[in-house]
Amino acid sequence: QVQVVESGGGLVQPGGSLRLSCAAAGIIFSHYVIDWYRQAPGKQREFIASATLGGSINYANSAKGRFTCSRDNAKNTVILQMNSLKPEDAAVYYCNVWRGSESYWGQGTQVTVSS
């Protein structure tokens, strides 16, 4: 059984940082693309970053310059380091582990940015 778990969310002041983690079990981690998405209340789910099979990272424009994504296949983990957080970054952050038509989502981790 495949399990995807996000962690690291919480409450942070504007300008602060958070480090989110996505861990997956039950798969050969290095064979899957790992994407980060977020969804704010009343909005559509938004792509943030993608850790590809080759190790390169692709970012949405909203994440460039402030967010850094990295994958550690040995630990079956992808990290999303978020700096200079803004109130508009508040959302539930999700991890999507996929290859081809096979796709697994975690339950998400809540990020709140407020003073």
N, C-alpha and C positions, 0 to 999 in steps of 0.2 A: 504494500500500500504506500502510495506517495504522500508525503507530508511536506507542506511548505509553511514556514512560520516566519512572520516578520516580528521584529522587536526593536526597541530603542526609542519609540515615540514618547511624547510627553509635552509638558508646558514649558515654553521658553519665551523670553522677552524678545522684542524686535531687535535685530542685530546679533542675536545669539546663534548658537550652533547646536546641532543634534547629529548623532551618528546612528543611522538605521542599519539593521542587519536582516538579511534574508537567508534562512537556512532551509535546505531541502534534504529529505531522506527518502530512500526507496528508489533512487534513480542513480544512474552513472552521471554525476553532476556535470562533468566536463563535456557531455554530449548534448547539453541543452543550452539554449539562449535564456538569459535571465533579464527580464525587463522590470523596471519600476514604473508604476503609475500612481496617480493620486486622484482622489475625488472629494471635492468640497460639497457641502450641502447645496442641493438644488442645481448642481452642475454635472456635466458629463465627466466620465473618467478621462483623465489627461495623461498622455505619455510623458515620462520624465527622462528616463535613460535606459540604455540597453547594453548589457555586457555580452558581447558576441562570443562565438565558439573560439575564434582566433585570439581573443583577449582584448580586442579593441573595444572602445566604449563610444557609443553615440548618445548625444544629448539633445533634448528639446531646447529651443531657444530660451525658454524660461529658466532653464537650469544651467546654462553655460556661464562659466565664470564664478558661480557660487556653489554649485554642487559637484562633488567628485564621486564617481562610481568605480568600484574595483571588485574583482572577483578572486577568490582563493579556492581553486579546485581541490586542493588538499584538505581544506576544511569544509567543503561543500557550502560555501558562504559567499554572498555578495554584500558589499558594504555600500551604503549611500551616505557620504559625509555632506552635510548641509550647513553652509555658513551664511552669515549675513541674512538671517531669516527675516522675512517680512510677514505682516499679517495675512497677506494674500497667499502665503505658502501653507496656511492652515488647511488641513485636509486629512482624510484617512489615506495612508500610503500603503499600496499593495505591491506585492511581488508576483510576477507571472513567469513561470518556468515552462518553456515550451520547445518543441521541435516538430516541424511539420504541423500536422493536425492535432497532435498530442499537446495538451495544455493543462497546467495546474495553477490554481490561484491560492494564495494564503488568505487569512481572515483580515489582514490589514492591521496597521498600527496607527493610532491617532496622534497627530501633530497639532498642537495648539500654539499659536504665536500671539501673545498678548502681554501688555504691560499691566 
